[in-house]
Amino acid sequence: MSRTIAAKALSRSYTGERTLTFLVGLLAFAGGALALVVGFGGLGQFRGRRPLLDPIAVDWLGSHATPARIAAIVLGVLLFVLGLGWAVRSLRPERRPDLDLDRTDGAELVVTAAAIAGAVQADAERLDGVSRARVRAVGSRTSPALRITLWLHEGTDLKGVWSGLDTQVLTRARDSLGLASLPTAVRMELDTSPAKRVR
């Protein structure tokens, strides 16, 4: 299980959001830096003392008021639609894909995401040192991936759990589903033992 495979399993649909956020932040940073350079006279004292809105631009907008208003309204509506779409995309539930094992007409065989997660979870909980597990099937129908969280008993051999997970649980899942690869992100935590009462 390489870092690339784990990253594929971890990356939800966040790539688009992160890229857009980075670009907006970079644009805002560049605009702020430019305003500071101009304000402190880095591009000449004359430009630093000029009003924020250029008088030439204000005159041009005054003489072309109708097209300027239309452009401002269109730009505002466009930004609103883009922002709304971005918010909806970010808040939508993550897809949990079912897997088509056979697409033959009349003999379709589909394994649900819940069945995949349940089977892998049951196998993972049988590993020595694992007290409980949580598994989620993510990705797409053509390229499924797994997210596994394991809670381990205190003193558990991590290498043994990792080896068992790779050679037993994930190998069995790949073979059962007929997949050449099954990207997986694994998170291991120490299970909290029940609190002891002091008498």
C-alpha positions in Angstrom: 0.0 0.0 0.0 1.9 3.0 -1.2 1.4 6.7 -0.4 -0.1 7.3 -3.8 -2.7 4.6 -3.3 -3.5 5.8 0.2 -3.8 9.4 -1.1 -6.3 8.2 -3.8 -8.4 6.6 -1.1 -8.2 9.6 1.1 -8.9 12.2 -1.5 -12.6 12.7 -1.7 -13.7 15.5 -4.0 -11.5 17.9 -2.2 -9.0 18.5 -5.1 -11.3 21.0 -6.9 -12.2 22.8 -3.6 -8.5 23.1 -2.6 -7.4 24.3 -6.0 -10.1 26.9 -6.2 -9.5 28.1 -2.6 -5.7 28.3 -3.3 -6.3 30.3 -6.5 -8.7 32.7 -4.8 -6.3 33.2 -1.8 -3.4 33.7 -4.2 -5.3 36.3 -6.1 -6.3 38.1 -2.9 -2.8 38.0 -1.6 -1.4 39.4 -4.9 -4.0 42.2 -4.9 -3.2 43.1 -1.3 0.5 43.0 -1.8 0.2 45.2 -4.9 -2.0 47.7 -2.9 0.6 47.9 -0.2 3.5 48.4 -2.7 1.5 51.3 -4.4 0.4 52.8 -1.1 3.9 52.9 0.3 5.2 54.6 -2.8 7.0 51.6 -4.2 5.8 52.5 -7.7 6.4 56.2 -7.3 5.0 58.9 -4.9 2.5 60.1 -7.4 0.7 56.8 -7.7 0.8 56.3 -3.9 -1.1 59.6 -3.4 -3.7 59.0 -6.1 -7.3 58.1 -5.0 -8.2 54.4 -4.7 -10.6 54.7 -7.7 -8.7 56.2 -10.7 -10.4 59.4 -11.8 -10.0 58.3 -15.5 -11.8 55.0 -14.7 -14.5 56.9 -12.8 -15.1 59.2 -15.7 -15.2 56.3 -18.1 -17.7 54.5 -15.9 -19.8 57.7 -15.7 -20.0 58.0 -19.5 -20.7 54.3 -20.0 -23.1 53.8 -17.0 -25.5 51.3 -18.6 -23.0 48.8 -20.0 -21.0 49.1 -16.7 -24.1 48.3 -14.6 -25.0 45.3 -16.9 -21.5 44.0 -16.6 -21.5 44.4 -12.8 -24.9 42.6 -12.5 -23.8 39.7 -14.8 -20.5 39.4 -12.9 -22.4 39.4 -9.6 -24.9 36.7 -10.8 -22.0 34.6 -12.2 -20.1 34.8 -8.9 -23.2 33.9 -6.9 -23.9 30.9 -9.1 -20.3 29.7 -8.9 -20.3 30.2 -5.1 -23.6 28.3 -4.7 -22.4 25.5 -6.9 -19.1 25.3 -4.9 -21.0 25.2 -1.6 -23.4 22.5 -2.8 -20.5 20.4 -4.1 -18.6 20.7 -0.9 -21.6 19.8 1.3 -23.0 16.9 -0.7 -22.6 13.4 0.9 -19.7 11.4 -0.4 -20.6 8.7 -3.0 -20.5 5.1 -1.8 -20.3 3.2 -5.0 -21.8 -0.2 -5.6 -19.5 -2.5 -7.7 -20.7 -4.3 -10.9 -19.3 -7.7 -11.0 -21.3 -8.9 -14.0 -23.1 -6.6 -16.4 -24.6 -9.4 -18.6 -28.2 -8.7 -19.4 -30.5 -10.8 -17.2 -27.6 -11.9 -15.0 -26.4 -8.7 -13.5 -24.4 -9.1 -10.3 -23.9 -6.0 -8.1 -22.2 -5.9 -4.8 -23.3 -2.9 -2.7 -20.9 -0.6 -0.9 -22.4 -1.6 2.4 -21.7 -5.3 1.7 -18.1 -4.6 0.7 -17.5 -2.5 3.8 -19.2 -5.1 6.0 -17.2 -8.0 4.7 -13.9 -6.1 5.0 -14.8 -4.9 8.5 -15.6 -8.4 9.6 -12.2 -9.7 8.3 -10.3 -6.8 9.8 -11.9 -7.3 13.3 -10.6 -10.9 13.2 -6.9 -9.7 13.1 -4.9 -10.2 16.4 -4.8 -7.0 18.4 -7.8 -5.3 16.6 -10.6 -4.5 19.0 -12.9 -3.0 16.4 -12.9 -1.6 12.9 -14.8 0.8 10.7 -14.7 0.5 6.9 -16.1 2.8 4.2 -16.2 2.0 0.5 -15.6 5.2 -1.5 -14.6 6.2 -5.0 -16.6 5.3 -8.1 -18.2 2.2 -9.6 -15.2 1.6 -11.9 -12.5 2.6 -9.4 -13.5 1.8 -5.8 -11.4 2.5 -2.8 -11.5 1.8 0.9 -11.1 3.8 4.1 -10.3 1.7 7.1 -10.0 2.8 10.7 -8.7 0.2 13.2 -8.8 0.5 17.0 -6.0 -1.6 18.5 -5.6 -3.1 22.0 -2.7 -1.7 24.0 0.6 -3.4 23.3 -0.5 -4.7 19.9 2.2 -5.5 17.3 1.6 -2.8 14.6 3.7 -4.6 12.0 1.7 -7.8 12.6 -1.6 -5.9 12.1 -0.3 -4.1 9.0 1.0 -7.3 7.5 -2.3 -9.2 8.3 -4.4 -6.4 6.9 -2.4 -6.4 3.6 -1.9 -10.1 3.1 -5.2 -11.4 4.5 -7.9 -8.8 4.5 -7.1 -6.7 1.5 -5.9 -9.6 -0.7 -9.1 -11.5 0.0 -11.2 -8.4 -0.8 -9.3 -7.9 -4.1 -9.6 -11.5 -5.1 -13.3 -11.7 -4.1 -14.2 -8.6 -6.1 -11.9 -9.5 -9.0 -10.0 -6.3 -8.8 -6.3 -5.8 -9.7 -5.9 -3.0 -7.1 -8.0 -1.7 -4.3 -6.7 1.7 -3.1 -6.9 1.8 0.7 -6.2 4.4 3.4 -5.7 3.0 6.8 -5.9 4.8 10.1 -4.9 3.1 13.4 -5.9 4.3 16.8 -5.3 3.0 20.3 -8.6 1.8 21.7 -9.5 3.5 24.9 -9.8 1.0 27.8 -12.8 1.4 30.1 -12.2 3.7 33.0 -11.4 1.9 36.3 -13.2 2.9 39.4 -11.0 3.9 42.4 -12.4 2.7 45.7 
